[in-house]
Amino acid sequence: TLYLIRKFMKTGRPFYVLLITLIIYMSTCLWHSRSMVEHTMKSTKKKSCNAEVLNFEDRLLSPKEWIFSEKEQKRKKEISDINLQLAEQENRKAWCHSFFIIVSSAVFFLIVFSFYFGTDLFYKAVTLNLTAISLVCLYTGIYTPIIEICAFNDDLLVPLNIEIKKIPLFNSIPWFREQEIGFTKRFEGRMYYFYQSKSIAEIIRLLFKDGNIVVGSSILCFSVFIPVFKLIISLTILFSNRLRNLNWLKTTVGIMGKWSMADVFLVASYLAYLSFSNMNPGVETEAKAMIGLYYFFAFVILSITTTVFINHAIDGKQKHERKLKR
């Protein structure tokens, strides 16, 4: 079997086989990625509905919460449980699609790495392989939520003290004048003050909508345009002998490489702003890293790794050309 594989590898067919495999991988994984985006959006919508049901304004200003507290709290808890169950179901479906993407990417990489190891096409094949995987991670990381932030209180206690002398009916009675009525109202369960779960695409859209053009343009440029443009130019240099000798193109790739972590810095800064801008004394806050953040991080790592393989491929080809000239 190994002999047949090696014999097959010496022909011109393996590279075309790689392209066919790459197309199959991209089409299936992008479909699963799109499905994962839809399920995460549904999950986020259900969690937002849950936060609206348990919103502090609706609970504190609701007469039913004050008068018929047990019945109303039980009703809202049932609605909350249903929303959370539906959100969890959508979240599990999203993780199933994510599991397929991760396994497919690992299998795809191992097949390409094993088949092309030791051949002249090794670096090119691995470069295309990593580029395809990184683009899938980029799409998933941009459109799925990267963080979930909420501010809330559990079992909130509201103390009320009423001075009877301020009530006109009892103000004229001396004994009642110095009396106070005090009690504490307990709102069982969770009460939300703020809830937000955003993807990078939603963050960019929100920034443009709020008029933060500079920050929105920066995240869009460094998170989407520059990484994709860098991969396209690098692949062009790798597969084009004429463009490989253009110094300005090499300089452009080198300049963009210095900005490879700017996207992470911008996104991290915005997430930190979201986390701390909504913190209030006496209010509990919670921030969770969502699936999109891991995919975006994977894209950054794969993008840097792809650049390393591209440089090795170009250096190897240049050495081979110099040997032929001698």
Solvent accessible surface area in square Angstrom, and as a share of the most:
residue,aa,sasa,rsa
1,T,128,0.74
2,L,142,0.71
3,Y,157,0.60
4,L,118,0.59
5,I,51,0.26
6,R,117,0.43
7,K,118,0.50
8,F,66,0.28
9,M,18,0.08
10,K,174,0.74
11,T,65,0.38
12,G,58,0.56
13,R,148,0.54
14,P,2,0.01
15,F,43,0.18
16,Y,143,0.54
17,V,64,0.37
18,L,4,0.02
19,L,65,0.32
20,I,106,0.54
21,T,47,0.28
22,L,30,0.15
23,I,112,0.57
24,I,102,0.52
25,Y,13,0.05
26,M,36,0.16
27,S,65,0.42
28,T,56,0.32
29,C,0,0.00
30,L,62,0.31
31,W,153,0.54
32,H,32,0.14
33,S,0,0.00
34,R,115,0.42
35,S,14,0.09
36,M,0,0.00
37,V,2,0.01
38,E,78,0.35
39,H,32,0.14
40,T,8,0.04
41,M,106,0.47
42,K,106,0.45
43,S,7,0.05
44,T,26,0.15
45,K,139,0.59
46,K,66,0.28
47,K,45,0.19
48,S,37,0.24
49,C,46,0.27
50,N,4,0.02
51,A,10,0.08
52,E,119,0.53
53,V,33,0.19
54,L,16,0.08
55,N,43,0.22
56,F,59,0.25
57,E,99,0.44
58,D,70,0.36
59,R,4,0.01
60,L,50,0.25
61,L,146,0.73
62,S,17,0.11
63,P,93,0.58
64,K,114,0.48
65,E,0,0.00
66,W,83,0.29
67,I,123,0.62
68,F,126,0.53
69,S,26,0.17
70,E,147,0.66
71,K,160,0.68
72,E,13,0.06
73,Q,21,0.10
74,K,135,0.57
75,R,115,0.42
76,K,8,0.04
77,K,128,0.54
78,E,91,0.41
79,I,59,0.30
80,S,7,0.05
81,D,54,0.28
82,I,98,0.50
83,N,16,0.08
84,L,77,0.38
85,Q,112,0.50
86,L,65,0.32
87,A,1,0.00
88,E,79,0.36
89,Q,80,0.35
90,E,29,0.13
91,N,36,0.19
92,R,132,0.48
93,K,99,0.42
94,A,1,0.01
95,W,120,0.42
96,C,90,0.54
97,H,31,0.14
98,S,0,0.00
99,F,141,0.59
100,F,80,0.33
101,I,3,0.01
102,I,97,0.49
103,V,62,0.36
104,S,25,0.16
105,S,14,0.09
106,A,51,0.39
107,V,73,0.42
108,F,9,0.04
109,F,59,0.25
110,L,109,0.54
111,I,79,0.40
112,V,4,0.03
113,F,72,0.30
114,S,72,0.46
115,F,91,0.38
116,Y,11,0.04
117,F,114,0.47
118,G,67,0.65
119,T,34,0.20
120,D,150,0.78
121,L,53,0.27
122,F,23,0.10
123,Y,81,0.31
124,K,36,0.15
125,A,0,0.00
126,V,1,0.00
127,T,0,0.00
128,L,24,0.12
129,N,0,0.00
130,L,9,0.04
131,T,7,0.04
132,A,4,0.03
133,I,13,0.07
134,S,0,0.00
135,L,57,0.28
136,V,1,0.00
137,C,12,0.07
138,L,9,0.05
139,Y,62,0.23
140,T,0,0.00
141,G,0,0.00
142,I,12,0.06
143,Y,93,0.35
144,T,0,0.00
145,P,6,0.04
146,I,0,0.00
147,I,19,0.10
148,E,13,0.06
149,I,5,0.02
150,C,7,0.04
151,A,1,0.01
152,F,9,0.04
153,N,19,0.10
154,D,66,0.34
155,D,57,0.29
156,L,38,0.19
157,L,97,0.48
158,V,33,0.19
159,P,95,0.60
160,L,59,0.29
161,N,119,0.61
162,I,80,0.40
163,E,57,0.26
164,I,14,0.07
165,K,92,0.39
166,K,151,0.64
167,I,55,0.28
168,P,118,0.74
169,L,139,0.69
170,F,67,0.28
171,N,72,0.37
172,S,89,0.57
173,I,69,0.35
174,P,98,0.62
175,W,168,0.59
176,F,65,0.27
177,R,96,0.35
178,E,133,0.60
179,Q,69,0.31
180,E,112,0.50
181,I,85,0.43
182,G,50,0.48
183,F,101,0.42
184,T,77,0.45
185,K,25,0.11
186,R,116,0.42
187,F,1,0.00
188,E,97,0.43
189,G,38,0.37
190,R,73,0.27
191,M,1,0.00
192,Y,22,0.08
193,Y,57,0.22
194,F,48,0.20
195,Y,39,0.15
196,Q,41,0.18
197,S,8,0.05
198,K,46,0.20
199,S,3,0.02
200,I,1,0.00
201,A,14,0.11
202,E,53,0.24
203,I,3,0.02
204,I,13,0.07
205,R,147,0.54
206,L,48,0.24
207,L,6,0.03
208,F,75,0.31
209,K,168,0.71
210,D,94,0.49
211,G,51,0.49
212,N,70,0.36
213,I,93,0.47
214,V,121,0.70
215,V,61,0.35
216,G,0,0.00
217,S,43,0.28
218,S,27,0.18
219,I,2,0.01
220,L,52,0.26
221,C,46,0.28
222,F,39,0.16
223,S,0,0.00
224,V,31,0.18
225,F,119,0.50
226,I,36,0.18
227,P,11,0.07
228,V,43,0.24
229,F,105,0.44
230,K,13,0.06
231,L,5,0.03
232,I,97,0.49
233,I,13,0.07
234,S,4,0.02
235,L,34,0.17
236,T,49,0.28
237,I,7,0.04
238,L,1,0.00
239,F,79,0.33
240,S,29,0.18
241,N,86,0.44
242,R,182,0.67
243,L,38,0.19
244,R,5,0.02
245,N,109,0.56
246,L,56,0.28
247,N,115,0.59
248,W,161,0.57
249,L,13,0.07
250,K,81,0.34
251,T,79,0.46
252,T,38,0.22
253,V,23,0.13
254,G,41,0.39
255,I,93,0.47
256,M,17,0.08
257,G,29,0.28
258,K,171,0.73
259,W,128,0.45
260,S,35,0.22
261,M,100,0.45
262,A,19,0.15
263,D,4,0.02
264,V,43,0.25
265,F,143,0.60
266,L,36,0.18
267,V,7,0.04
268,A,51,0.40
269,S,51,0.33
270,Y,23,0.09
271,L,16,0.08
272,A,46,0.36
273,Y,135,0.51
274,L,15,0.07
275,S,24,0.15
276,F,144,0.60
277,S,62,0.40
278,N,36,0.18
279,M,97,0.43
280,N,86,0.44
281,P,136,0.86
282,G,72,0.69
283,V,32,0.18
284,E,90,0.40
285,T,53,0.31
286,E,64,0.29
287,A,58,0.45
288,K,101,0.43
289,A,53,0.41
290,M,37,0.16
291,I,12,0.06
292,G,0,0.00
293,L,55,0.27
294,Y,129,0.49
295,Y,15,0.06
296,F,5,0.02
297,F,123,0.51
298,A,34,0.26
299,F,2,0.01
300,V,5,0.03
301,I,80,0.41
302,L,34,0.17
303,S,12,0.08
304,I,68,0.35
305,T,46,0.27
306,T,0,0.00
307,T,26,0.15
308,V,72,0.41
309,F,39,0.16
310,I,5,0.03
311,N,76,0.39
312,H,94,0.42
313,A,10,0.08
314,I,21,0.11
315,D,71,0.37
316,G,37,0.36
317,K,58,0.25
318,Q,43,0.19
319,K,116,0.49
320,H,104,0.46
321,E,61,0.27
322,R,117,0.43
323,K,142,0.60
324,L,128,0.64
325,K,174,0.74
326,R,230,0.84
